């Protein structure tokens, strides 16, 4: 079988299928990744989350994470990674007005139940009228969700509450 080449676009699920021994390396790289031990999250989130997104979630440099994993399986280091995830808005934008928040979705329950929140959140975003804001509460930076919304030209504000809670506001 052809062994998987580890890149920023590699999905965590594929990585752990090809190299199960890397689970402990991932977890030691960022404590946030302890959630990989949860079989429900493992079946859902890891299928859509890339290593680049995982690095963002874990607060790591993409190159460092990729090289740590590549070293472990005997692949050569990469010098530089063009990280497309450096474009999240973390400063309060001018369009944000708390009274315009029309809906709140707490994806923590969905994740704990093993559900994939992307479809529900995207459906809610698409229903927003001009100036209406959707608030999403997440246990980590929801990189796959942010990337999907960005690809559809929605604006966002990522507001870190603490290490276990992030609020993301979306607007048309």
N, C-alpha and C positions, 0 to 999 in steps of 0.2 A: 504494500500500500504506500502511495506517495505521502510523505510526511508534510504536514501543514507548515508553510512559511509564515512566521509571525510578523504581522504588519499592524499599523494603527487601525486599519479597517477590519482586522480579524475580529469576529464575534467571540465573546467570552465562551459561549456554549461550544463552538467549534474548537476553540483552544483547549478546553478541558476534556472534550471528547478525544482529541488527538494526544494530549499530554496531561493525563489526570494528575500527575505528580506536581503540576504547576499550581494547583489549588493553594497549597500552603505558602508558596512563594507570593502569590497574589495577596493572600490574607496578611502575610507579614509586611508587604509593601504598604498597605493601607488598612488600618483597623476596620474601616467602613466595609471592607470586603468580607468581613465575618458573615455577612448576610448570605454569602454563597453557600454556607452550610445548610441554610433553609432549603429543603428539597423543592418547595413550592416556588420560591423565588428563582431557584436554579433552573426550573423548567420554563419559566416565563421571561423574566428580565434578561437572562444571559443570551437568549436567542436573538434579541434585537440590539443589545449593547455592544458597541465596538470597544477595542482596547483604548482607542483615543478618547471615547466618551468615558470609559472607566477611569482613565487617568484624571479627567476633569472631576468626576465624582469623588475620587480619592484624594484630590488636591496634589497630584503628582505631575512631574514633567513627563510628557509622552515618551520622549527619547529614553529617559531613565527606566521607565516601566518596560518598554519594548526590549531594551538591551538586557535588562535583568532576566526577562523571560527567555530571550534568544540565547543568552549565555548558558542558561540552565540546560538547554537542549542541544547545545553545540552549534548554534547558528552564529554567523558573524554579526558584529555590532553595526548599527546604523549610525551615521554621523549626525544627521539632522532630520527632523520630521516636520513637514509643513503641517502645523496643527490648525485645522479649520475651526476648532472649538474655542479659539481665543476671542470670539466675537459675542459673548454673552453680555448683555447690559446689566451692570450691577449698581450703577448710580441712578438715583431716582430721576426718571424722565419727566419732562415738562407736561406730558399728556396725562400723567397719573393724578387722579382726584379720587380720594377714598369713597366719596358719595357715588361714583360711577361704577363701583364694583356691584354687578347685578347677580352674580352667581359665584359660589365657592364649591370646589370639588376637593375633598380630602382623599388623595390617592393612597394614603397609608393603609386604610382598610382593604382597598382593592388588592394592593400588593400582598398583604398578609393573607388574603383569601386565595392568592394564586391567580388573580385576574390581571389582565393586561390593560392598564388604564388609557393607553394611547388613543384608542378608537373613541371612547366616551369623551375624553378631553377634546379631541379634535372636532367631534360633532358639536360640542358646546361652543368651541371657538368659532366655528362656521356660522352659528346662530347669532353671534354678537351683532348688535346694531352699532352705528357710528357712535364713538365715545364710550360705549359700554365696555366694562372690563370684567374678565373672568379671573378669579383667584384660584390657584391650585396650591394645595399644601402637600409637600413631599418630605420623605425622611432623608433624602439626599438630593444632589443636583440632578434633576431628571433630564440628563443630556439627550437621550433619544427623542423625548418630547420636544425639547427646545429646538433641536436640529430639524425636526419635522415642521414645526411652526415657522421657523426661519425660512425653510425651503418654500413655504407657501406665502411668504412676505407678511406674516403677522409680526407685530412688534411685541416686545416683552420687557419685563423688569424682573430680574432674579434678586430676591431679597433674603439673605441668610439670617435666620432668627437665632439658631445655634447649631451645633454640630449634628443634631438629629432632626432639625426642622428647617425647611426652605419654603418660602412663599414665592410663587411665580405668578406675575400678573400678565395677562395677554389682552391685546387690543387690536382692532382691525388696522 
